[in-house]
Every structure is written in C-alpha cells, then in structure tokens.
Amino acid sequence: MLRLKALIRWAMVMSFVAAAAFVALSSVFATPAVLEGAALAHVVPTSFYFEGQSAPTQTRNTAAVQWGAGKDARLVIVGMVDTSGYSSDVRAKYQGFFIADSPVSVGGKELGTGAYGFGFTEDGHLNIFDIGGRQILSAPATKDTKIQRPRPILIRVDSGEVRFYSGRDYAVINTR
C-alpha cells in the first residue's frame, strides 16, 4: 500500500514537472507574429536615446515581432529614428533602435535582453551597438532580390523564420 502511494505521488510530481516544462517551452517555440496597427503602436517608443542624444522615432518605419502571448510573450521591436541632430559619424553607422525583451540571436549571434542601436552596412552586415555607441555585434546580412517592395524597416515571417529587413538586406532573428 505504501509503495502504491509513493508511486502515485511520483506520477503526480512528474506530471506537474512535464506540464511546467511544456508551458515554459511553449513561449520559446511559439509561432512568431508580426504586430500591426494598435498593437504595434502600443509597444513602439516615441523617442530613443543613443550616444548622448534622444531622437524621435519614425513611427511609419517601425516593426515588431512577438513570440507567445500574455505575460509569457517575448518581443523584438525595431525602428528608425530621425538622426538629423546627430553628428555625421553617428548618422553613418546608426539607423535606428533594436529592443529585445529577452535574449535572442541575430544572424546566428547571441544578443542579450536590452535596448540597442543598429545599422546595416553597404558591405552586407547588420551592426548592433550599445546605447553608448560601442559595437557589440556584427552579423552577416542576406540580400533578398525577390522582395518586390523593399521598405526602410520590415519584419517578415517566412516559413517560420523571422527576417529583419532594411531595404533588401535582412538578418534572421530567433528566440533563445
């Protein structure tokens, strides 16, 4: 009888552990969804701080992707900012902001939770900078010659792959 109770208790504990693991992993492996309209406007900041200055966000050139839902949702938010007040050397490398509310990989390289600046280069790279302007990641970008209407900023989900575009260049974003 004691052995049966112990077996039942063990089965209940293992069921609980399996359910908890399923819930935790479901947000990691959830299908990504591109935010639009009011949902996008709700998460995009109106301005962004970079290298000692705050610049207004170009709201028409913003995008966000969400994995999961509710309190377990994970977001990446990107957008261009008005860099007219920045020096020419900052404008040459910095196009906008990249916000990740959980660790992600960008172009196969690990990026922690945080708010960053980004810029795509002419030689086919996506560079990510901390808000002080120091480069912390450089990932190769892929040129998409099939995209019909390139836009300054775009996030597209293609066969489950999240692509962050600037014009025809893109880097793949994944949750970790």
C-alpha positions, 0 to 999 in steps of 0.5 A, a space after each residue: 500500500 505504501 509503495 502504491 502511494 509513493 508511486 502515485 505521488 511520483 506520477 503526480 510530481 512528474 506530471 506537474 514537472 512535464 506540464 511546467 516544462 511544456 508551458 515554459 517551452 511553449 513561449 520559446 517555440 511559439 509561432 512568431 507574429 508580426 504586430 500591426 496597427 494598435 498593437 504595434 503602436 502600443 509597444 513602439 517608443 516615441 523617442 530613443 536615446 543613443 550616444 548622448 542624444 534622444 531622437 524621435 522615432 519614425 513611427 511609419 518605419 517601425 516593426 515588431 515581432 512577438 513570440 507567445 502571448 500574455 505575460 509569457 510573450 517575448 518581443 523584438 521591436 525595431 525602428 528608425 529614428 530621425 538622426 538629423 541632430 546627430 553628428 555625421 559619424 553617428 548618422 553613418 553607422 546608426 539607423 535606428 533602435 533594436 529592443 529585445 525583451 529577452 535574449 535572442 540571436 541575430 544572424 546566428 549571434 547571441 544578443 542579450 535582453 536590452 535596448 540597442 542601436 543598429 545599422 546595416 552596412 553597404 558591405 552586407 552586415 547588420 551592426 548592433 551597438 550599445 546605447 553608448 555607441 560601442 559595437 557589440 555585434 556584427 552579423 552577416 546580412 542576406 540580400 533578398 532580390 525577390 522582395 518586390 517592395 523593399 521598405 526602410 524597416 520590415 519584419 517578415 515571417 517566412 516559413 517560420 523564420 523571422 527576417 529583419 529587413 532594411 531595404 533588401 538586406 535582412 538578418 534572421 532573428 530567433 528566440 533563445 
